[in-house]
Amino acid sequence: MAKVAPFHSKLPGTDVYHDDDICTVGDDRIESYHRVPGTGGLRKCSRCRDLSG
């Protein structure tokens, strides 16, 4: 498990945050210039949740 500080996308329609750099949903699909630190009050990504056990 490779935990990272929580982040989310600043793009409209974002509904989850990520906290695992192995998560391909967050790591591969969110460009670095769209990343915002923190949870943003959003729910955790289901892939990140699965990775955390």
N, C-alpha and C positions, 0 to 999 in steps of 0.2 A: 504494500500500500504506500503510495507516494502522496501524502497530504501536502497541500499548499494552502496559503491564505485564501479565504473565500473570495470569489470574484463573480461578476455577472456582466452581461452585455448592456451597453447603454442604448441599443437599438430598440425602437418601439416594438411591442409585442413580446418582449422578454418576460418569461414567467418563472424562471428557475435560476438558482445560483449554483456554482461548482466549487469543489474544494479538493479535487484529486486530479493530478496532472496525467494520470493514465486514462481518464475519461475522454473518449474520443469525441463526445458531443461538445464539451466545453473547449478542450484543447485544440481540436482541429477546425472547429467551425466558427470560433470567435477570434477575429483579427485582433492583434495586440492593441491597436488604436481604438478599438471599441470596448476594451475591457475596463471595468470599473471595480475598484477594490470593495470588498464587503458583500453582504448578502442582499442588500437593497430591500430587505423585508420580504424577500421572495422565498418560495419553498425550495428545498434541496433537490437537485437533479436526481432522477431515479437511477441513473447509471452510477453517479457518485455514491448514492446511498447503497447500491448493491456492492460496490467496490469496498465500502467501509465495513462490510460484513453484517 
